[in-house]
């Protein structure tokens, strides 16, 4: 250890090698998730937010490892920080904005207002998904991670990711069908 590895008060600043591996594996994925959620933040602010979460985890790494599922705990810490920042800024879910745009754009032959109304129905349905279904959908379907990568970053198993995606799609289909039948009644 050289002199640069110590703080002013003499404490060791090196992080455990396990945490360094965790950081290397998850840093970019955490950034991708935060960027997808926070549209009003500058890139540096998002970088700082993610690195603050990781720094807190690193500082408390021994306790994090004592948890039943350290990766899931770390994911929860990131999700909490991103959600807190999103709410403080009064942002809507960025994934939802993309879904509305994609839904409207895919029906460009239909009148614009009708397409937007359908898109807002999708917006409403996505915004109401339970958080784990929402996260799995965001990571896998919108950010393009594989099932294994999604499972790894969330600290859950691949079969759980597949189940969450299936549940989310079922909810979205159900919501879309309900919205369509309600508009037919009007």
C-alpha positions in Angstrom: 0.0 0.0 0.0 1.4 3.4 -0.8 0.7 6.7 0.8 -2.1 7.5 -1.6 -4.1 4.6 -0.3 -4.7 6.3 3.1 -7.0 9.1 4.1 -5.8 12.2 5.9 -6.6 10.5 9.2 -4.7 7.4 8.2 -7.6 5.1 7.4 -7.2 2.6 4.6 -9.0 3.9 1.4 -8.7 0.7 -0.6 -11.9 -1.1 -1.3 -12.3 -4.9 -0.9 -11.5 -6.7 -4.1 -15.0 -8.2 -4.1 -16.5 -4.8 -4.1 -14.2 -3.7 -7.0 -15.4 -6.7 -9.0 -19.0 -5.8 -8.1 -18.4 -2.2 -9.2 -16.9 -3.3 -12.5 -19.8 -5.6 -13.2 -22.6 -3.3 -12.3 -21.4 0.3 -12.7 -22.5 0.6 -16.4 -25.7 -1.2 -15.8 -26.6 1.1 -13.0 -25.8 4.1 -15.2 -28.0 2.7 -18.0 -30.9 2.2 -15.6 -30.5 5.7 -14.0 -30.2 7.4 -17.5 -33.4 5.6 -18.6 -35.3 6.9 -15.5 -34.0 10.4 -15.2 -34.6 12.6 -18.2 -34.1 16.0 -16.6 -30.7 15.3 -15.1 -27.4 16.2 -16.7 -25.2 13.2 -17.5 -22.7 14.3 -14.7 -25.5 14.4 -12.2 -26.6 10.8 -13.1 -23.0 9.7 -12.9 -22.6 11.3 -9.5 -25.9 9.7 -8.2 -24.8 6.2 -9.3 -21.3 6.7 -7.9 -22.7 8.0 -4.6 -24.8 4.8 -4.3 -21.8 2.6 -5.1 -19.6 4.6 -2.7 -22.1 4.0 0.1 -22.2 0.3 -0.7 -18.5 0.1 -0.8 -18.0 1.9 2.5 -20.4 -0.6 4.1 -19.4 -3.6 2.0 -18.8 -6.0 4.9 -22.4 -5.4 6.1 -23.8 -5.6 2.5 -22.2 -9.1 2.2 -23.9 -10.2 5.3 -27.3 -9.7 3.7 -29.2 -12.7 2.3 -28.9 -11.3 -1.2 -26.3 -8.6 -1.5 -26.9 -7.9 -5.2 -30.6 -7.5 -4.6 -29.9 -5.2 -1.7 -27.5 -3.1 -3.8 -30.2 -2.9 -6.6 -32.7 -1.7 -4.0 -30.3 1.0 -2.9 -29.9 2.2 -6.5 -33.6 2.0 -7.2 -34.4 4.0 -4.1 -31.9 6.7 -4.9 -33.1 7.0 -8.6 -36.7 7.0 -7.5 -36.0 9.7 -4.9 -34.2 11.9 -7.4 -37.0 11.4 -10.0 -39.7 12.4 -7.5 -37.7 15.4 -6.3 -37.5 16.6 -9.9 -41.2 15.9 -10.5 -40.3 13.7 -13.5 -42.5 11.2 -15.2 -41.1 7.8 -15.9 -38.9 8.0 -18.9 -39.6 4.5 -20.0 -43.3 5.5 -20.1 -42.5 8.5 -22.3 -40.7 6.2 -24.7 -43.6 3.7 -24.7 -46.1 6.5 -25.5 -43.9 7.7 -28.4 -43.3 4.2 -29.8 -47.0 3.4 -29.5 -48.1 6.6 -31.3 -45.3 6.3 -33.9 -46.2 2.7 -34.7 -49.8 3.8 -35.6 -48.8 6.8 -37.7 -51.6 6.0 -40.2 -54.3 6.5 -37.6 -55.4 10.0 -36.6 -52.8 11.5 -34.2 -55.2 12.1 -31.3 -56.4 8.5 -31.4 -52.8 7.2 -31.4 -51.8 9.5 -28.6 -54.8 8.4 -26.6 -53.8 4.7 -27.0 -50.2 5.7 -26.1 -51.5 7.4 -22.9 -53.3 4.1 -22.1 -49.9 2.3 -22.4 -48.3 5.1 -20.3 -50.9 4.5 -17.6 -50.5 0.7 -17.7 -46.7 0.8 -17.6 -46.6 3.4 -14.8 -48.8 1.1 -12.7 -46.7 -2.0 -13.0 -45.3 -3.3 -9.7 -41.7 -2.1 -9.4 -40.0 -5.5 -10.0 -42.1 -6.0 -13.2 -41.3 -2.5 -14.3 -37.6 -2.9 -13.7 -37.4 -6.3 -15.5 -39.3 -4.8 -18.4 -37.1 -1.7 -18.5 -33.8 -3.7 -18.4 -34.8 -6.5 -20.7 -37.1 -5.0 -23.2 -36.1 -1.3 -23.4 -32.4 -1.4 -22.5 -31.8 -4.7 -24.3 -30.2 -6.7 -21.6 -30.4 -10.5 -21.8 -32.4 -12.4 -19.3 -29.2 -13.5 -17.5 -27.9 -9.9 -17.4 -31.2 -8.6 -16.1 -31.3 -11.3 -13.4 -27.7 -10.5 -12.4 -28.2 -6.8 -12.0 -31.4 -7.2 -10.1 -30.0 -10.0 -7.9 -32.7 -12.5 -8.9 -32.8 -15.7 -10.9 -33.4 -15.9 -14.7 -36.7 -17.8 -14.2 -37.9 -15.0 -12.0 -37.0 -12.4 -14.7 -39.0 -14.5 -17.2 -41.9 -14.7 -14.8 -41.8 -10.9 -14.1 -41.7 -10.1 -17.9 -44.6 -12.5 -18.5 -46.6 -10.9 -15.6 -45.9 -7.4 -16.9 -47.0 -8.3 -20.5 -50.1 -10.0 -19.2 -51.0 -6.8 -17.2 -50.3 -4.6 -20.1 -52.4 -6.8 -22.5 -55.2 -6.9 -20.0 -55.1 -3.1 -19.5 -55.0 -2.5 -23.2 -58.0 -4.8 -23.8 -59.9 -3.1 -21.0 -59.1 0.4 -22.4 -60.1 -0.7 -25.8 -63.5 -2.1 -24.6 -64.1 1.0 -22.5 -63.6 3.2 -25.6 -65.9 1.0 -27.7 -68.6 1.6 -25.1 -68.4 5.4 -25.4 
